[in-house]
């Protein structure tokens, strides 16, 4: 309880009323968003690749 009281005294401006309201989010125009092309840069190795590397490592 004292931690919350101290935090409230330190940050009196951080109240629930400062958070965005659900209605604000719901009325947001999605058409204003830019279209993007997602590109995977760091793909994880496949199960087969992992097995091949394990076999190559054990042959050394």
PDBQT receptor file of N, H, CA, C and O in Angstrom, charges set to zero:
ATOM      1  N   UNK A   1       0.831  -1.192   0.000  1.00  0.00    +0.000 N 
ATOM      2  CA  UNK A   1       0.000   0.000   0.000  1.00  0.00    +0.000 C 
ATOM      3  C   UNK A   1       0.869   1.247   0.000  1.00  0.00    +0.000 C 
ATOM      4  O   UNK A   1       0.546   2.232  -0.664  1.00  0.00    +0.000 OA
ATOM      5  N   UNK A   2       1.981   1.211   0.748  1.00  0.00    +0.000 N 
ATOM      6  H   UNK A   2       2.244   0.411   1.287  1.00  0.00    +0.000 HD
ATOM      7  CA  UNK A   2       2.840   2.393   0.793  1.00  0.00    +0.000 C 
ATOM      8  C   UNK A   2       3.548   2.616  -0.533  1.00  0.00    +0.000 C 
ATOM      9  O   UNK A   2       3.808   3.757  -0.913  1.00  0.00    +0.000 OA
ATOM     10  N   UNK A   3       3.858   1.547  -1.234  1.00  0.00    +0.000 N 
ATOM     11  H   UNK A   3       3.646   0.619  -0.926  1.00  0.00    +0.000 HD
ATOM     12  CA  UNK A   3       4.511   1.698  -2.537  1.00  0.00    +0.000 C 
ATOM     13  C   UNK A   3       3.575   2.403  -3.506  1.00  0.00    +0.000 C 
ATOM     14  O   UNK A   3       3.996   3.304  -4.232  1.00  0.00    +0.000 OA
ATOM     15  N   UNK A   4       2.312   2.003  -3.523  1.00  0.00    +0.000 N 
ATOM     16  H   UNK A   4       1.970   1.271  -2.933  1.00  0.00    +0.000 HD
ATOM     17  CA  UNK A   4       1.344   2.646  -4.402  1.00  0.00    +0.000 C 
ATOM     18  C   UNK A   4       1.158   4.110  -4.029  1.00  0.00    +0.000 C 
ATOM     19  O   UNK A   4       1.044   4.965  -4.908  1.00  0.00    +0.000 OA
ATOM     20  N   UNK A   5       1.125   4.404  -2.740  1.00  0.00    +0.000 N 
ATOM     21  H   UNK A   5       1.218   3.710  -2.026  1.00  0.00    +0.000 HD
ATOM     22  CA  UNK A   5       0.960   5.782  -2.290  1.00  0.00    +0.000 C 
ATOM     23  C   UNK A   5       2.154   6.615  -2.716  1.00  0.00    +0.000 C 
ATOM     24  O   UNK A   5       1.991   7.726  -3.219  1.00  0.00    +0.000 OA
ATOM     25  N   UNK A   6       3.358   6.084  -2.519  1.00  0.00    +0.000 N 
ATOM     26  H   UNK A   6       3.491   5.181  -2.110  1.00  0.00    +0.000 HD
ATOM     27  CA  UNK A   6       4.566   6.815  -2.914  1.00  0.00    +0.000 C 
ATOM     28  C   UNK A   6       4.607   7.009  -4.423  1.00  0.00    +0.000 C 
ATOM     29  O   UNK A   6       4.965   8.085  -4.901  1.00  0.00    +0.000 OA
ATOM     30  N   UNK A   7       4.245   5.980  -5.170  1.00  0.00    +0.000 N 
ATOM     31  H   UNK A   7       3.954   5.106  -4.781  1.00  0.00    +0.000 HD
ATOM     32  CA  UNK A   7       4.240   6.081  -6.620  1.00  0.00    +0.000 C 
ATOM     33  C   UNK A   7       3.230   7.128  -7.068  1.00  0.00    +0.000 C 
ATOM     34  O   UNK A   7       3.495   7.908  -7.982  1.00  0.00    +0.000 OA
ATOM     35  N   UNK A   8       2.086   7.140  -6.427  1.00  0.00    +0.000 N 
ATOM     36  H   UNK A   8       1.870   6.506  -5.684  1.00  0.00    +0.000 HD
ATOM     37  CA  UNK A   8       1.060   8.130  -6.766  1.00  0.00    +0.000 C 
ATOM     38  C   UNK A   8       1.561   9.540  -6.479  1.00  0.00    +0.000 C 
ATOM     39  O   UNK A   8       1.260  10.464  -7.235  1.00  0.00    +0.000 OA
ATOM     40  N   UNK A   9       2.317   9.721  -5.405  1.00  0.00    +0.000 N 
ATOM     41  H   UNK A   9       2.562   8.971  -4.791  1.00  0.00    +0.000 HD
ATOM     42  CA  UNK A   9       2.853  11.041  -5.084  1.00  0.00    +0.000 C 
ATOM     43  C   UNK A   9       3.927  11.453  -6.081  1.00  0.00    +0.000 C 
ATOM     44  O   UNK A   9       4.037  12.627  -6.434  1.00  0.00    +0.000 OA
ATOM     45  N   UNK A  10       4.724  10.477  -6.539  1.00  0.00    +0.000 N 
ATOM     46  H   UNK A  10       4.635   9.523  -6.252  1.00  0.00    +0.000 HD
ATOM     47  CA  UNK A  10       5.785  10.782  -7.492  1.00  0.00    +0.000 C 
ATOM     48  C   UNK A  10       5.238  10.999  -8.903  1.00  0.00    +0.000 C 
ATOM     49  O   UNK A  10       5.748  11.827  -9.658  1.00  0.00    +0.000 OA
ATOM     50  N   UNK A  11       4.210  10.255  -9.240  1.00  0.00    +0.000 N 
ATOM     51  H   UNK A  11       3.795   9.583  -8.627  1.00  0.00    +0.000 HD
ATOM     52  CA  UNK A  11       3.641  10.327 -10.585  1.00  0.00    +0.000 C 
ATOM     53  C   UNK A  11       2.143  10.643 -10.537  1.00  0.00    +0.000 C 
ATOM     54  O   UNK A  11       1.332   9.820 -10.960  1.00  0.00    +0.000 OA
ATOM     55  N   UNK A  12       1.770  11.802 -10.038  1.00  0.00    +0.000 N 
ATOM     56  H   UNK A  12       2.429  12.471  -9.694  1.00  0.00    +0.000 HD
ATOM     57  CA  UNK A  12       0.342  12.099  -9.932  1.00  0.00    +0.000 C 
ATOM     58  C   UNK A  12      -0.328  12.243 -11.299  1.00  0.00    +0.000 C 
ATOM     59  O   UNK A  12      -1.548  12.123 -11.408  1.00  0.00    +0.000 OA
ATOM     60  N   UNK A  13       0.467  12.500 -12.341  1.00  0.00    +0.000 N 
ATOM     61  H   UNK A  13       1.458  12.597 -12.253  1.00  0.00    +0.000 HD
ATOM     62  CA  UNK A  13      -0.096  12.690 -13.672  1.00  0.00    +0.000 C 
ATOM     63  C   UNK A  13      -0.409  11.373 -14.374  1.00  0.00    +0.000 C 
ATOM     64  O   UNK A  13      -1.129  11.369 -15.373  1.00  0.00    +0.000 OA
ATOM     65  N   UNK A  14       0.112  10.264 -13.878  1.00  0.00    +0.000 N 
ATOM     66  H   UNK A  14       0.697  10.267 -13.067  1.00  0.00    +0.000 HD
ATOM     67  CA  UNK A  14      -0.110   8.961 -14.512  1.00  0.00    +0.000 C 
ATOM     68  C   UNK A  14      -1.389   8.337 -13.970  1.00  0.00    +0.000 C 
ATOM     69  O   UNK A  14      -1.353   7.446 -13.122  1.00  0.00    +0.000 OA
ATOM     70  N   UNK A  15      -2.495   8.812 -14.465  1.00  0.00    +0.000 N 
ATOM     71  H   UNK A  15      -2.524   9.537 -15.154  1.00  0.00    +0.000 HD
ATOM     72  CA  UNK A  15      -3.784   8.307 -14.002  1.00  0.00    +0.000 C 
ATOM     73  C   UNK A  15      -4.456   7.507 -15.105  1.00  0.00    +0.000 C 
ATOM     74  O   UNK A  15      -3.992   7.498 -16.245  1.00  0.00    +0.000 OA
ATOM     75  N   UNK A  16      -5.533   6.845 -14.768  1.00  0.00    +0.000 N 
ATOM     76  H   UNK A  16      -5.909   6.852 -13.842  1.00  0.00    +0.000 HD
ATOM     77  CA  UNK A  16      -6.272   6.055 -15.740  1.00  0.00    +0.000 C 
ATOM     78  C   UNK A  16      -6.852   6.946 -16.843  1.00  0.00    +0.000 C 
ATOM     79  O   UNK A  16      -7.015   6.490 -17.975  1.00  0.00    +0.000 OA
ATOM     80  N   UNK A  17      -7.160   8.192 -16.534  1.00  0.00    +0.000 N 
ATOM     81  H   UNK A  17      -7.028   8.562 -15.615  1.00  0.00    +0.000 HD
ATOM     82  CA  UNK A  17      -7.759   9.080 -17.535  1.00  0.00    +0.000 C 
ATOM     83  C   UNK A  17      -6.772   9.445 -18.634  1.00  0.00    +0.000 C 
ATOM     84  O   UNK A  17      -7.181   9.930 -19.689  1.00  0.00    +0.000 OA
ATOM     85  N   UNK A  18      -5.477   9.223 -18.406  1.00  0.00    +0.000 N 
ATOM     86  H   UNK A  18      -5.145   8.829 -17.549  1.00  0.00    +0.000 HD
ATOM     87  CA  UNK A  18      -4.471   9.524 -19.419  1.00  0.00    +0.000 C 
ATOM     88  C   UNK A  18      -4.369   8.436 -20.476  1.00  0.00    +0.000 C 
ATOM     89  O   UNK A  18      -3.814   8.670 -21.550  1.00  0.00    +0.000 OA
ATOM     90  N   UNK A  19      -4.888   7.264 -20.193  1.00  0.00    +0.000 N 
ATOM     91  H   UNK A  19      -5.338   7.074 -19.320  1.00  0.00    +0.000 HD
ATOM     92  CA  UNK A  19      -4.792   6.159 -21.140  1.00  0.00    +0.000 C 
ATOM     93  C   UNK A  19      -5.819   6.342 -22.253  1.00  0.00    +0.000 C 
ATOM     94  O   UNK A  19      -6.902   6.878 -22.020  1.00  0.00    +0.000 OA
ATOM     95  N   UNK A  20      -5.474   5.890 -23.476  1.00  0.00    +0.000 N 
ATOM     96  H   UNK A  20      -4.593   5.454 -23.664  1.00  0.00    +0.000 HD
ATOM     97  CA  UNK A  20      -6.437   6.051 -24.573  1.00  0.00    +0.000 C 
ATOM     98  C   UNK A  20      -7.712   5.267 -24.312  1.00  0.00    +0.000 C 
ATOM     99  O   UNK A  20      -7.683   4.164 -23.766  1.00  0.00    +0.000 OA
ATOM    100  N   UNK A  21      -8.795   5.838 -24.698  1.00  0.00    +0.000 N 
ATOM    101  H   UNK A  21      -8.819   6.734 -25.141  1.00  0.00    +0.000 HD
ATOM    102  CA  UNK A  21     -10.084   5.186 -24.498  1.00  0.00    +0.000 C 
ATOM    103  C   UNK A  21     -10.351   4.224 -25.638  1.00  0.00    +0.000 C 
ATOM    104  O   UNK A  21      -9.861   4.405 -26.753  1.00  0.00    +0.000 OA
ATOM    105  N   UNK A  22     -11.123   3.213 -25.346  1.00  0.00    +0.000 N 
ATOM    106  H   UNK A  22     -11.521   3.065 -24.440  1.00  0.00    +0.000 HD
ATOM    107  CA  UNK A  22     -11.453   2.203 -26.348  1.00  0.00    +0.000 C 
ATOM    108  C   UNK A  22     -12.167   2.837 -27.541  1.00  0.00    +0.000 C 
ATOM    109  O   UNK A  22     -11.937   2.444 -28.684  1.00  0.00    +0.000 OA
ATOM    110  N   UNK A  23     -13.012   3.794 -27.281  1.00  0.00    +0.000 N 
ATOM    111  H   UNK A  23     -13.199   4.114 -26.352  1.00  0.00    +0.000 HD
ATOM    112  CA  UNK A  23     -13.748   4.460 -28.359  1.00  0.00    +0.000 C 
ATOM    113  C   UNK A  23     -12.794   5.174 -29.308  1.00  0.00    +0.000 C 
ATOM    114  O   UNK A  23     -13.016   5.185 -30.519  1.00  0.00    +0.000 OA
ATOM    115  N   UNK A  24     -11.737   5.768 -28.771  1.00  0.00    +0.000 N 
ATOM    116  H   UNK A  24     -11.556   5.759 -27.788  1.00  0.00    +0.000 HD
ATOM    117  CA  UNK A  24     -10.746   6.450 -29.605  1.00  0.00    +0.000 C 
ATOM    118  C   UNK A  24     -10.081   5.462 -30.553  1.00  0.00    +0.000 C 
ATOM    119  O   UNK A  24      -9.869   5.761 -31.728  1.00  0.00    +0.000 OA
ATOM    120  N   UNK A  25      -9.757   4.301 -30.040  1.00  0.00    +0.000 N 
ATOM    121  H   UNK A  25      -9.928   4.058 -29.085  1.00  0.00    +0.000 HD
ATOM    122  CA  UNK A  25      -9.105   3.275 -30.851  1.00  0.00    +0.000 C 
ATOM    123  C   UNK A  25     -10.067   2.747 -31.905  1.00  0.00    +0.000 C 
ATOM    124  O   UNK A  25      -9.681   2.537 -33.055  1.00  0.00    +0.000 OA
ATOM    125  N   UNK A  26     -11.309   2.535 -31.518  1.00  0.00    +0.000 N 
ATOM    126  H   UNK A  26     -11.624   2.706 -30.584  1.00  0.00    +0.000 HD
ATOM    127  CA  UNK A  26     -12.298   1.985 -32.446  1.00  0.00    +0.000 C 
ATOM    128  C   UNK A  26     -12.612   2.935 -33.596  1.00  0.00    +0.000 C 
ATOM    129  O   UNK A  26     -12.926   2.479 -34.695  1.00  0.00    +0.000 OA
ATOM    130  N   UNK A  27     -12.534   4.246 -33.368  1.00  0.00    +0.000 N 
ATOM    131  H   UNK A  27     -12.279   4.617 -32.474  1.00  0.00    +0.000 HD
ATOM    132  CA  UNK A  27     -12.862   5.182 -34.443  1.00  0.00    +0.000 C 
ATOM    133  C   UNK A  27     -11.647   5.534 -35.304  1.00  0.00    +0.000 C 
ATOM    134  O   UNK A  27     -11.767   6.335 -36.231  1.00  0.00    +0.000 OA
ATOM    135  N   UNK A  28     -10.495   4.957 -35.020  1.00  0.00    +0.000 N 
ATOM    136  H   UNK A  28     -10.398   4.306 -34.267  1.00  0.00    +0.000 HD
ATOM    137  CA  UNK A  28      -9.293   5.214 -35.812  1.00  0.00    +0.000 C 
ATOM    138  C   UNK A  28      -9.495   4.741 -37.248  1.00  0.00    +0.000 C 
ATOM    139  O   UNK A  28      -9.989   3.637 -37.475  1.00  0.00    +0.000 OA
ATOM    140  N   UNK A  29      -9.118   5.563 -38.208  1.00  0.00    +0.000 N 
ATOM    141  H   UNK A  29      -8.717   6.461 -38.024  1.00  0.00    +0.000 HD
ATOM    142  CA  UNK A  29      -9.281   5.233 -39.624  1.00  0.00    +0.000 C 
ATOM    143  C   UNK A  29      -8.105   4.376 -40.087  1.00  0.00    +0.000 C 
ATOM    144  O   UNK A  29      -6.987   4.871 -40.225  1.00  0.00    +0.000 OA
ATOM    145  N   UNK A  30      -8.358   3.107 -40.323  1.00  0.00    +0.000 N 
ATOM    146  H   UNK A  30      -9.266   2.704 -40.211  1.00  0.00    +0.000 HD
ATOM    147  CA  UNK A  30      -7.313   2.170 -40.741  1.00  0.00    +0.000 C 
ATOM    148  C   UNK A  30      -6.762   2.509 -42.123  1.00  0.00    +0.000 C 
ATOM    149  O   UNK A  30      -5.654   2.094 -42.465  1.00  0.00    +0.000 OA
ATOM    150  N   UNK A  31      -7.516   3.251 -42.910  1.00  0.00    +0.000 N 
ATOM    151  H   UNK A  31      -8.415   3.588 -42.632  1.00  0.00    +0.000 HD
ATOM    152  CA  UNK A  31      -7.063   3.611 -44.254  1.00  0.00    +0.000 C 
ATOM    153  C   UNK A  31      -5.889   4.589 -44.222  1.00  0.00    +0.000 C 
ATOM    154  O   UNK A  31      -5.201   4.763 -45.228  1.00  0.00    +0.000 OA
ATOM    155  N   UNK A  32      -5.656   5.226 -43.080  1.00  0.00    +0.000 N 
ATOM    156  H   UNK A  32      -6.215   5.085 -42.263  1.00  0.00    +0.000 HD
ATOM    157  CA  UNK A  32      -4.528   6.147 -42.956  1.00  0.00    +0.000 C 
ATOM    158  C   UNK A  32      -3.196   5.408 -42.790  1.00  0.00    +0.000 C 
ATOM    159  O   UNK A  32      -2.128   6.008 -42.912  1.00  0.00    +0.000 OA
ATOM    160  N   UNK A  33      -3.265   4.123 -42.515  1.00  0.00    +0.000 N 
ATOM    161  H   UNK A  33      -4.133   3.636 -42.416  1.00  0.00    +0.000 HD
ATOM    162  CA  UNK A  33      -2.045   3.347 -42.335  1.00  0.00    +0.000 C 
ATOM    163  C   UNK A  33      -1.402   3.059 -43.683  1.00  0.00    +0.000 C 
ATOM    164  O   UNK A  33      -2.098   2.859 -44.678  1.00  0.00    +0.000 OA
ATOM    165  N   UNK A  34      -0.079   3.040 -43.713  1.00  0.00    +0.000 N 
ATOM    166  H   UNK A  34       0.486   3.203 -42.904  1.00  0.00    +0.000 HD
ATOM    167  CA  UNK A  34       0.639   2.742 -44.944  1.00  0.00    +0.000 C 
ATOM    168  C   UNK A  34       0.707   1.238 -45.153  1.00  0.00    +0.000 C 
ATOM    169  O   UNK A  34       0.785   0.470 -44.195  1.00  0.00    +0.000 OA
ATOM    170  N   UNK A  35       0.677   0.828 -46.405  1.00  0.00    +0.000 N 
ATOM    171  H   UNK A  35       0.614   1.452 -47.184  1.00  0.00    +0.000 HD
ATOM    172  CA  UNK A  35       0.840  -0.587 -46.742  1.00  0.00    +0.000 C 
ATOM    173  C   UNK A  35       2.326  -0.925 -46.660  1.00  0.00    +0.000 C 
ATOM    174  O   UNK A  35       3.173  -0.131 -47.068  1.00  0.00    +0.000 OA
ATOM    175  N   UNK A  36       2.631  -2.086 -46.141  1.00  0.00    +0.000 N 
ATOM    176  H   UNK A  36       1.943  -2.732 -45.809  1.00  0.00    +0.000 HD
ATOM    177  CA  UNK A  36       4.027  -2.509 -46.037  1.00  0.00    +0.000 C 
ATOM    178  C   UNK A  36       4.181  -3.923 -46.558  1.00  0.00    +0.000 C 
ATOM    179  O   UNK A  36       3.227  -4.701 -46.581  1.00  0.00    +0.000 OA
ATOM    180  N   UNK A  37       5.374  -4.237 -46.968  1.00  0.00    +0.000 N 
ATOM    181  H   UNK A  37       6.148  -3.604 -46.950  1.00  0.00    +0.000 HD
ATOM    182  CA  UNK A  37       5.725  -5.585 -47.381  1.00  0.00    +0.000 C 
ATOM    183  C   UNK A  37       6.636  -6.155 -46.300  1.00  0.00    +0.000 C 
ATOM    184  O   UNK A  37       7.732  -5.644 -46.070  1.00  0.00    +0.000 OA
ATOM    185  N   UNK A  38       6.188  -7.193 -45.652  1.00  0.00    +0.000 N 
ATOM    186  H   UNK A  38       5.298  -7.608 -45.838  1.00  0.00    +0.000 HD
ATOM    187  CA  UNK A  38       6.986  -7.814 -44.603  1.00  0.00    +0.000 C 
ATOM    188  C   UNK A  38       7.992  -8.756 -45.238  1.00  0.00    +0.000 C 
ATOM    189  O   UNK A  38       7.639  -9.591 -46.070  1.00  0.00    +0.000 OA
ATOM    190  N   UNK A  39       9.250  -8.615 -44.837  1.00  0.00    +0.000 N 
ATOM    191  H   UNK A  39       9.537  -7.937 -44.161  1.00  0.00    +0.000 HD
ATOM    192  CA  UNK A  39      10.297  -9.488 -45.348  1.00  0.00    +0.000 C 
ATOM    193  C   UNK A  39      10.977 -10.158 -44.168  1.00  0.00    +0.000 C 
ATOM    194  O   UNK A  39      11.402  -9.497 -43.221  1.00  0.00    +0.000 OA
ATOM    195  N   UNK A  40      11.071 -11.474 -44.239  1.00  0.00    +0.000 N 
ATOM    196  H   UNK A  40      10.725 -12.010 -45.008  1.00  0.00    +0.000 HD
ATOM    197  CA  UNK A  40      11.724 -12.228 -43.178  1.00  0.00    +0.000 C 
ATOM    198  C   UNK A  40      13.224 -12.170 -43.416  1.00  0.00    +0.000 C 
ATOM    199  O   UNK A  40      13.709 -12.609 -44.459  1.00  0.00    +0.000 OA
ATOM    200  N   UNK A  41      13.956 -11.631 -42.456  1.00  0.00    +0.000 N 
ATOM    201  H   UNK A  41      13.562 -11.274 -41.609  1.00  0.00    +0.000 HD
ATOM    202  CA  UNK A  41      15.392 -11.453 -42.632  1.00  0.00    +0.000 C 
ATOM    203  C   UNK A  41      16.205 -12.553 -41.966  1.00  0.00    +0.000 C 
ATOM    204  O   UNK A  41      17.203 -13.004 -42.528  1.00  0.00    +0.000 OA
ATOM    205  N   UNK A  42      15.804 -12.989 -40.798  1.00  0.00    +0.000 N 
ATOM    206  H   UNK A  42      14.992 -12.623 -40.341  1.00  0.00    +0.000 HD
ATOM    207  CA  UNK A  42      16.550 -14.001 -40.057  1.00  0.00    +0.000 C 
ATOM    208  C   UNK A  42      15.685 -15.235 -39.884  1.00  0.00    +0.000 C 
ATOM    209  O   UNK A  42      15.107 -15.470 -38.823  1.00  0.00    +0.000 OA
ATOM    210  N   UNK A  43      15.609 -16.009 -40.939  1.00  0.00    +0.000 N 
ATOM    211  H   UNK A  43      16.078 -15.818 -41.801  1.00  0.00    +0.000 HD
ATOM    212  CA  UNK A  43      14.773 -17.206 -40.887  1.00  0.00    +0.000 C 
ATOM    213  C   UNK A  43      15.434 -18.263 -40.009  1.00  0.00    +0.000 C 
ATOM    214  O   UNK A  43      16.655 -18.421 -40.020  1.00  0.00    +0.000 OA
ATOM    215  N   UNK A  44      14.624 -18.972 -39.261  1.00  0.00    +0.000 N 
ATOM    216  H   UNK A  44      13.632 -18.843 -39.252  1.00  0.00    +0.000 HD
ATOM    217  CA  UNK A  44      15.139 -20.065 -38.447  1.00  0.00    +0.000 C 
ATOM    218  C   UNK A  44      15.438 -21.252 -39.351  1.00  0.00    +0.000 C 
ATOM    219  O   UNK A  44      14.747 -21.458 -40.349  1.00  0.00    +0.000 OA
ATOM    220  N   UNK A  45      16.459 -22.036 -39.016  1.00  0.00    +0.000 N 
ATOM    221  H   UNK A  45      17.021 -21.869 -38.205  1.00  0.00    +0.000 HD
ATOM    222  CA  UNK A  45      16.774 -23.198 -39.846  1.00  0.00    +0.000 C 
ATOM    223  C   UNK A  45      15.676 -24.249 -39.747  1.00  0.00    +0.000 C 
ATOM    224  O   UNK A  45      14.991 -24.368 -38.731  1.00  0.00    +0.000 OA
ATOM    225  N   UNK A  46      15.530 -25.003 -40.822  1.00  0.00    +0.000 N 
ATOM    226  H   UNK A  46      16.087 -24.906 -41.647  1.00  0.00    +0.000 HD
ATOM    227  CA  UNK A  46      14.530 -26.067 -40.825  1.00  0.00    +0.000 C 
ATOM    228  C   UNK A  46      15.037 -27.237 -39.991  1.00  0.00    +0.000 C 
ATOM    229  O   UNK A  46      16.215 -27.294 -39.638  1.00  0.00    +0.000 OA
ATOM    230  N   UNK A  47      14.154 -28.157 -39.683  1.00  0.00    +0.000 N 
ATOM    231  H   UNK A  47      13.197 -28.111 -39.970  1.00  0.00    +0.000 HD
ATOM    232  CA  UNK A  47      14.519 -29.343 -38.907  1.00  0.00    +0.000 C 
ATOM    233  C   UNK A  47      15.580 -30.150 -39.652  1.00  0.00    +0.000 C 
ATOM    234  O   UNK A  47      16.500 -30.694 -39.042  1.00  0.00    +0.000 OA
ATOM    235  N   UNK A  48      15.443 -30.222 -40.967  1.00  0.00    +0.000 N 
ATOM    236  H   UNK A  48      14.695 -29.781 -41.463  1.00  0.00    +0.000 HD
ATOM    237  CA  UNK A  48      16.399 -30.966 -41.781  1.00  0.00    +0.000 C 
ATOM    238  C   UNK A  48      17.790 -30.331 -41.727  1.00  0.00    +0.000 C 
ATOM    239  O   UNK A  48      18.791 -31.041 -41.627  1.00  0.00    +0.000 OA
ATOM    240  N   UNK A  49      17.858 -29.013 -41.792  1.00  0.00    +0.000 N 
ATOM    241  H   UNK A  49      17.045 -28.436 -41.874  1.00  0.00    +0.000 HD
ATOM    242  CA  UNK A  49      19.137 -28.310 -41.732  1.00  0.00    +0.000 C 
ATOM    243  C   UNK A  49      19.820 -28.552 -40.393  1.00  0.00    +0.000 C 
ATOM    244  O   UNK A  49      21.031 -28.763 -40.346  1.00  0.00    +0.000 OA
ATOM    245  N   UNK A  50      19.066 -28.524 -39.321  1.00  0.00    +0.000 N 
ATOM    246  H   UNK A  50      18.081 -28.352 -39.360  1.00  0.00    +0.000 HD
ATOM    247  CA  UNK A  50      19.624 -28.769 -37.986  1.00  0.00    +0.000 C 
ATOM    248  C   UNK A  50      20.189 -30.177 -37.903  1.00  0.00    +0.000 C 
ATOM    249  O   UNK A  50      21.280 -30.379 -37.371  1.00  0.00    +0.000 OA
ATOM    250  N   UNK A  51      19.460 -31.145 -38.422  1.00  0.00    +0.000 N 
ATOM    251  H   UNK A  51      18.573 -30.981 -38.854  1.00  0.00    +0.000 HD
ATOM    252  CA  UNK A  51      19.932 -32.536 -38.405  1.00  0.00    +0.000 C 
ATOM    253  C   UNK A  51      21.207 -32.691 -39.223  1.00  0.00    +0.000 C 
ATOM    254  O   UNK A  51      22.125 -33.397 -38.807  1.00  0.00    +0.000 OA
ATOM    255  N   UNK A  52      21.276 -32.041 -40.380  1.00  0.00    +0.000 N 
ATOM    256  H   UNK A  52      20.530 -31.468 -40.718  1.00  0.00    +0.000 HD
ATOM    257  CA  UNK A  52      22.471 -32.113 -41.218  1.00  0.00    +0.000 C 
ATOM    258  C   UNK A  52      23.673 -31.516 -40.495  1.00  0.00    +0.000 C 
ATOM    259  O   UNK A  52      24.772 -32.069 -40.561  1.00  0.00    +0.000 OA
ATOM    260  N   UNK A  53      23.476 -30.397 -39.809  1.00  0.00    +0.000 N 
ATOM    261  H   UNK A  53      22.584 -29.948 -39.755  1.00  0.00    +0.000 HD
ATOM    262  CA  UNK A  53      24.570 -29.766 -39.079  1.00  0.00    +0.000 C 
ATOM    263  C   UNK A  53      25.012 -30.623 -37.902  1.00  0.00    +0.000 C 
ATOM    264  O   UNK A  53      26.202 -30.682 -37.594  1.00  0.00    +0.000 OA
ATOM    265  N   UNK A  54      24.074 -31.286 -37.245  1.00  0.00    +0.000 N 
ATOM    266  H   UNK A  54      23.107 -31.239 -37.496  1.00  0.00    +0.000 HD
ATOM    267  CA  UNK A  54      24.428 -32.187 -36.141  1.00  0.00    +0.000 C 
ATOM    268  C   UNK A  54      25.271 -33.339 -36.654  1.00  0.00    +0.000 C 
ATOM    269  O   UNK A  54      26.273 -33.705 -36.039  1.00  0.00    +0.000 OA
ATOM    270  N   UNK A  55      24.862 -33.917 -37.792  1.00  0.00    +0.000 N 
ATOM    271  H   UNK A  55      24.048 -33.620 -38.292  1.00  0.00    +0.000 HD
ATOM    272  CA  UNK A  55      25.601 -35.043 -38.364  1.00  0.00    +0.000 C 
ATOM    273  C   UNK A  55      26.981 -34.599 -38.828  1.00  0.00    +0.000 C 
ATOM    274  O   UNK A  55      27.953 -35.331 -38.640  1.00  0.00    +0.000 OA
ATOM    275  N   UNK A  56      27.089 -33.434 -39.423  1.00  0.00    +0.000 N 
ATOM    276  H   UNK A  56      26.300 -32.840 -39.576  1.00  0.00    +0.000 HD
ATOM    277  CA  UNK A  56      28.379 -32.926 -39.883  1.00  0.00    +0.000 C 
ATOM    278  C   UNK A  56      29.291 -32.634 -38.692  1.00  0.00    +0.000 C 
ATOM    279  O   UNK A  56      30.500 -32.851 -38.768  1.00  0.00    +0.000 OA
ATOM    280  N   UNK A  57      28.719 -32.148 -37.603  1.00  0.00    +0.000 N 
ATOM    281  H   UNK A  57      27.737 -31.971 -37.542  1.00  0.00    +0.000 HD
ATOM    282  CA  UNK A  57      29.507 -31.850 -36.406  1.00  0.00    +0.000 C 
ATOM    283  C   UNK A  57      29.989 -33.099 -35.708  1.00  0.00    +0.000 C 
ATOM    284  O   UNK A  57      31.072 -33.094 -35.122  1.00  0.00    +0.000 OA
ATOM    285  N   UNK A  58      29.223 -34.165 -35.752  1.00  0.00    +0.000 N 
ATOM    286  H   UNK A  58      28.343 -34.169 -36.228  1.00  0.00    +0.000 HD
ATOM    287  CA  UNK A  58      29.622 -35.401 -35.077  1.00  0.00    +0.000 C 
ATOM    288  C   UNK A  58      30.648 -36.180 -35.887  1.00  0.00    +0.000 C 
ATOM    289  O   UNK A  58      31.292 -37.077 -35.344  1.00  0.00    +0.000 OA
ATOM    290  N   UNK A  59      30.822 -35.870 -37.160  1.00  0.00    +0.000 N 
ATOM    291  H   UNK A  59      30.299 -35.141 -37.602  1.00  0.00    +0.000 HD
ATOM    292  CA  UNK A  59      31.790 -36.561 -38.006  1.00  0.00    +0.000 C 
ATOM    293  C   UNK A  59      33.182 -35.975 -37.854  1.00  0.00    +0.000 C 
ATOM    294  O   UNK A  59      34.143 -36.572 -38.339  1.00  0.00    +0.000 OA
ATOM    295  N   UNK A  60      33.324 -34.849 -37.210  1.00  0.00    +0.000 N 
ATOM    296  H   UNK A  60      32.543 -34.365 -36.816  1.00  0.00    +0.000 HD
ATOM    297  CA  UNK A  60      34.640 -34.206 -37.054  1.00  0.00    +0.000 C 
ATOM    298  C   UNK A  60      35.501 -34.927 -36.070  1.00  0.00    +0.000 C 
ATOM    299  O   UNK A  60      36.636 -34.516 -35.826  1.00  0.00    +0.000 OA
TER     300      UNK A  60
